[in-house]
Amino acid sequence: MIRYKIIGLQNEEQARRVEQRFQEALDCLNIEIDRDHQTIRLPKTTDPHTISVISSFEQISLVDETDYQTNHRDHDGFHHAHHHHGFDRGWIAQKNIFFVFLLNLFYSIGEFIFGTLFKSRALLTDAIHDFGDVLSIGMAWIFQKISNRRADEIYSYGYRRFSLLGAIITSIILIVGSVLVIVDSAPLLFKPEVVDAQGVLWVALGAILINGFSVWRLRQGQSANEKLLNLHLLEDLFGWIAVLVMSLVLHFTDWYILDPILSLIIAGWILYRTIPEFLRISKIFLQAVPGEINACELRESILRLPNVHAISHFHIWSTDGEQHMMTVTVTTASPDVTEHEAIKQQIRQIVTKHHISHVTIEVLYDPKRIIKDSILCEG
């Protein structure tokens, strides 16, 4: 038996379908897919044409696991993140986001209560900010939940991009909220307000515990939603640590100007971290080529294949920053259908090295070479 790595497997339903197709084609009932590692064992005598046909029909790629590990040994982090958790990543993300939502909701309500008891304008203002955070986390959870739906007649590629939409909305809320904090805090540099240091101290301790636990809960998240929320919560954690230090200082001094200075620093840092992430997510949402993929290098690799003479309709994009996709049309002078399938399989072998999980390939028969060789990328 030979163990193959499966690239582009989308869900449990497709996994069962692939198993059944190989069982029927090979008349072998003990063929099963390892869900955790996304691999399949096939007899050594399996006809390569059978593998090619099933792979093409299911839009997946089968790569000898030994070759796969050799070609991807420099990307262990990517494989762990994208394959180890199998098909459960979306549901885990949804569960984690909802837990963080509840945790922050209860804390923001408590902050309103303590802000009123301590007569602290600073805490009440931050409670409003945290409640805005709760709304953004709630929307992120809703979009993450939608993104876990399977493809249907309306969204043929599935709902994964809704997770991306949630991340965009979260980043916009972060940016707008930071700008409002700057506008609100800047005047206080010239007229600082008295801060209840004792009350702020206890609230800061509670916030550090809650945000620290939330960061830990989302630490291994791979979706754009989880990454952005984790960045958000990490910033809040550092901010509350700074607030804790400030409250300790105010126990011994009356340097109330530290409050607006700290607010401006935190808001500036949030903008510094969030704006680049917002731009990155926006590029994905607008279907730009994923940043880690060199389109020119990939194009040239395909053109160097034997019997491939030209290439067109070459498009690469990502549904949500994790699932990369590609379409391509190549021409060949070979009339052999088997050779056409071999070309497709070779292209699938190439794109797996670029973390592309779904590829649609069209082979155009051009015996007179009417279409000339495509121009290679410059440089």
C-alpha positions in Angstrom: 0.0 0.0 0.0 1.1 3.6 -0.8 0.1 6.4 1.4 -1.0 9.6 -0.4 -1.5 13.1 0.9 -4.9 14.6 -0.2 -4.8 18.2 -1.1 -8.1 20.2 -1.5 -10.4 17.9 0.5 -13.3 20.2 1.6 -15.5 18.3 4.0 -16.6 14.9 5.4 -19.1 14.4 2.7 -16.5 14.7 0.0 -14.2 12.4 1.9 -16.8 9.7 2.0 -17.4 10.2 -1.7 -13.7 9.9 -2.5 -13.5 6.7 -0.4 -16.5 5.2 -2.2 -15.1 6.1 -5.7 -11.8 4.3 -5.0 -13.5 1.4 -3.4 -15.7 0.9 -6.5 -12.9 1.5 -9.0 -10.4 -0.8 -7.3 -13.0 -3.3 -6.0 -11.4 -2.9 -2.5 -13.6 -2.1 0.5 -10.8 -1.5 3.0 -9.8 1.9 1.5 -10.4 4.7 4.0 -9.3 8.3 4.4 -7.4 9.3 7.5 -9.4 12.4 8.5 -6.9 13.7 11.0 -3.9 13.7 8.5 -6.0 13.9 5.3 -4.3 10.9 3.7 -5.4 7.8 1.9 -3.7 4.4 1.4 -4.0 2.8 -2.0 -2.6 -0.5 -3.4 0.8 -0.2 -5.1 -0.9 -1.7 -8.2 -3.4 1.2 -8.5 -3.5 2.5 -12.1 -2.3 6.1 -12.2 -5.1 6.9 -14.7 -7.6 5.9 -12.0 -6.0 8.2 -9.5 -6.0 11.0 -12.1 -9.7 10.6 -13.1 -11.0 10.5 -9.6 -8.7 13.4 -8.6 -9.8 15.5 -11.5 -13.5 14.8 -11.0 -13.3 15.6 -7.2 -11.0 18.6 -7.8 -8.4 17.2 -5.4 -4.7 16.2 -5.7 -3.1 13.0 -4.5 0.6 13.2 -3.7 2.9 10.4 -2.5 3.3 11.3 1.2 7.1 10.8 1.1 7.4 13.2 -1.8 5.0 15.6 -0.1 7.0 15.8 3.1 10.3 16.3 1.1 8.9 19.2 -0.9 7.2 20.8 2.1 9.7 20.3 4.9 10.1 24.1 5.2 6.4 24.7 5.8 5.7 22.6 8.8 3.8 25.4 10.5 1.5 25.7 7.5 0.7 22.0 7.5 0.1 21.8 11.2 -2.4 24.7 10.9 -4.1 23.6 7.8 -4.2 19.8 8.1 -3.8 18.6 11.6 -7.3 19.7 12.7 -9.0 18.2 9.7 -12.5 19.5 9.0 -13.2 20.8 12.5 -11.4 24.1 12.2 -14.5 26.1 11.3 -16.5 24.7 14.2 -13.7 25.2 16.7 -13.3 28.8 15.5 -17.1 29.4 15.9 -17.1 27.8 19.4 -14.0 29.9 20.5 -15.4 33.2 19.2 -18.8 32.6 21.0 -17.0 31.8 24.3 -14.9 35.0 24.0 -18.1 36.9 23.1 -19.9 35.8 26.3 -16.9 36.5 28.5 -16.5 40.0 27.2 -20.2 40.7 27.3 -20.4 39.9 31.0 -17.3 41.9 31.7 -18.5 45.0 29.9 -21.7 45.0 31.9 -19.7 44.7 35.1 -17.5 47.6 34.0 -20.6 49.8 33.6 -21.6 48.8 37.1 -18.2 49.5 38.7 -17.7 52.6 36.7 -20.9 54.0 38.2 -20.0 52.9 41.7 -16.5 54.4 41.5 -17.9 57.5 39.8 -15.1 57.0 37.2 -15.6 58.6 33.8 -12.6 56.7 32.5 -14.1 53.3 33.4 -17.5 54.3 31.9 -15.8 55.5 28.7 -13.9 52.2 28.5 -17.1 50.3 29.2 -18.6 51.9 26.1 -15.4 50.9 24.1 -15.6 47.3 25.4 -19.3 47.1 24.6 -18.4 48.1 21.0 -15.8 45.3 21.2 -18.6 42.9 22.2 -20.7 43.9 19.2 -17.7 43.3 16.9 -17.0 39.9 18.4 -20.7 39.0 18.2 -20.8 39.9 14.5 -17.6 37.9 14.0 -19.3 34.9 15.6 -22.3 35.2 13.3 -20.2 35.5 10.2 -18.0 32.6 11.3 -21.2 30.5 11.9 -22.4 31.4 8.4 -19.0 30.5 6.9 -19.3 26.9 8.1 -22.3 26.2 5.8 -21.7 23.9 2.9 -21.9 25.1 -0.7 -25.3 25.3 -2.3 -27.1 26.5 -5.4 -26.7 30.2 -4.3 -23.1 30.1 -3.1 -21.4 27.4 -5.2 -18.0 27.9 -3.5 -19.5 27.8 -0.1 -19.8 30.5 2.6 -16.2 30.7 3.7 -15.8 34.3 2.6 -18.4 35.4 5.2 -15.6 34.8 7.8 -13.5 37.3 5.8 -16.4 39.8 5.8 -16.6 39.5 9.6 -12.9 40.3 9.9 -13.3 43.4 7.7 -16.1 44.7 9.9 -14.1 44.0 13.0 -11.1 45.8 11.7 -13.3 48.8 10.7 -14.7 49.0 14.2 -11.2 48.9 15.6 -10.0 51.7 13.4 -13.0 53.9 14.0 -13.0 53.2 17.7 -9.3 54.1 18.0 -9.8 57.4 16.1 -12.7 58.3 18.4 -10.5 57.5 21.5 -7.8 59.8 20.1 -10.3 62.6 19.5 -11.7 62.1 23.0 -8.3 61.8 24.8 -6.3 64.6 23.1 -8.1 67.5 25.0 -7.4 65.8 28.3 -3.7 66.4 27.8 -4.4 70.0 28.7 -7.0 69.4 31.3 -6.5 66.0 33.0 -9.4 64.5 35.0 -9.1 63.0 38.4 -9.0 59.2 38.2 -10.1 56.8 41.0 -6.9 54.8 41.1 -8.1 52.2 43.6 -11.2 51.3 41.5 -9.2 51.3 38.3 -6.7 48.9 39.9 -9.2 46.2 40.6 -11.0 46.6 37.3 -7.6 46.3 35.5 -6.8 43.1 37.3 -10.1 41.6 36.3 -9.7 42.8 32.7 -6.1 41.2 32.5 -7.5 37.9 33.7 -10.4 37.8 31.2 -8.4 39.1 28.2 -5.5 36.9 29.0 -7.7 33.8 29.1 -9.4 35.0 25.8 -6.1 35.4 24.1 -5.1 31.9 25.2 -8.4 30.5 23.9 -7.8 32.0 20.4 -4.1 31.5 20.3 -4.1 28.8 17.6 -6.9 30.2 15.5 -6.2 30.2 11.7 -9.3 32.0 10.3 -9.0 35.7 9.5 -11.7 36.2 12.1 -9.8 34.5 14.9 -6.5 36.1 14.0 -8.0 39.6 14.0 -9.9 39.0 17.2 -6.8 37.6 18.9 -4.9 40.7 17.8 -7.7 42.8 19.2 -7.7 41.0 22.6 -3.9 41.0 22.8 -3.9 44.7 22.4 -6.6 45.1 25.1 -4.5 42.8 27.3 -1.4 45.0 26.9 -3.5 48.1 27.4 -4.9 46.9 30.7 -1.4 45.9 31.9 -0.4 49.5 31.2 -3.6 50.7 33.0 -2.6 48.6 36.0 0.8 50.1 36.1 -0.7 53.6 35.8 -3.1 53.0 38.7 -0.2 51.9 40.9 1.6 55.1 40.0 -1.5 57.2 40.7 -1.6 55.7 44.2 1.6 57.7 45.0 1.3 60.7 42.7 -1.3 63.0 41.1 0.0 62.6 37.5 -3.5 62.3 36.1 -2.1 63.3 32.7 -0.9 59.7 32.4 -4.4 58.6 31.7 -4.9 60.5 28.4 -1.3 59.8 27.4 -1.8 56.1 27.8 -5.1 56.2 25.9 -3.3 57.9 23.0 -0.5 55.4 23.0 -2.8 52.4 23.0 -5.0 53.9 20.3 -2.0 54.6 18.1 -0.7 51.1 18.6 -4.1 49.6 17.6 -4.1 51.7 14.4 -0.5 50.6 13.7 -1.4 46.9 14.0 -4.9 47.0 12.5 -4.5 49.1 9.4 -2.0 46.7 7.7 -4.2 43.7 8.6 -7.3 45.5 7.2 -5.4 46.2 3.9 -4.3 42.6 3.8 -7.8 41.2 4.3 -9.2 43.7 1.8 -6.8 42.4 -0.9 -8.0 38.9 -0.2 -11.6 40.0 -0.3 -11.0 41.7 -3.6 -9.5 38.4 -4.9 -5.9 39.5 -5.2 -3.2 36.8 -5.6 -2.3 35.6 -2.1 0.8 37.3 -0.8 2.7 34.0 -0.3 2.2 32.8 -3.9 4.6 34.0 -6.6 2.3 33.9 -9.6 5.2 34.5 -12.1 7.2 31.6 -10.7 4.1 29.3 -10.8 3.2 30.3 -14.3 6.7 29.6 -15.6 6.8 26.2 -13.8 3.7 25.1 -15.7 5.0 26.4 -19.0 8.2 24.3 -18.5 6.2 21.1 -18.5 6.7 18.7 -21.5 4.0 19.1 -24.1 2.7 22.4 -22.6 3.0 25.1 -25.3 1.0 28.0 -24.0 -1.1 29.1 -21.0 -4.1 31.4 -20.6 -6.9 32.2 -18.2 -4.4 31.9 -15.4 -6.2 33.1 -12.2 -5.2 32.7 -8.6 -7.3 33.9 -5.6 -8.2 32.9 -2.1 -11.7 32.4 -0.6 -10.8 33.4 2.9 -7.0 33.6 3.2 -6.7 29.9 3.9 -8.3 28.1 0.9 -6.4 29.2 -2.2 -7.8 28.4 -5.7 -6.6 28.5 -9.3 -7.9 28.1 -12.8 -5.7 27.7 -15.9 -6.0 26.7 -19.6 -3.0 25.1 -21.3 -2.4 24.1 -24.9 -0.7 21.0 -26.2 0.0 19.4 -29.6 -0.4 15.9 -28.2 -3.6 14.1 -29.3 -3.2 11.5 -26.6 -6.0 11.8 -24.0 -3.8 10.0 -21.5 -1.1 12.7 -22.0 -3.8 15.3 -21.3 -4.5 13.7 -18.0 -0.8 13.4 -17.3 -0.4 17.2 -17.9 -3.3 17.9 -15.4 -1.7 15.7 -12.8 1.7 17.4 -13.2 0.0 20.8 -12.8 -1.7 19.6 -9.6 1.7 18.3 -8.3 3.1 21.8 -8.9 0.3 23.9 -7.3 0.4 21.9 -4.1 3.8 23.3 -3.4 2.2 26.8 -3.5 -0.5 25.8 -1.0 -3.3 25.9 -3.6 -6.0 23.4 -2.6 -8.5 23.7 -5.5 -7.5 24.0 -9.2 -9.5 23.8 -12.4 -7.5 22.8 -15.5 -8.5 22.9 -19.1 -6.3 21.3 -21.8 -6.8 22.7 -25.3 -5.7 20.5 -28.2 -3.7 22.6 -30.7 -1.8 20.4 -33.1 -0.9 23.2 -35.5 0.3 25.4 -32.6 -1.8 28.3 -33.6 -1.4 29.6 -30.1 2.3 30.6 -29.6 4.2 30.2 -26.4 3.0 32.5 -23.7 5.3 35.4 -22.7 7.2 34.6 -19.4 7.1 37.0 -16.5 9.7 39.7 -16.7 12.6 39.6 -14.3 
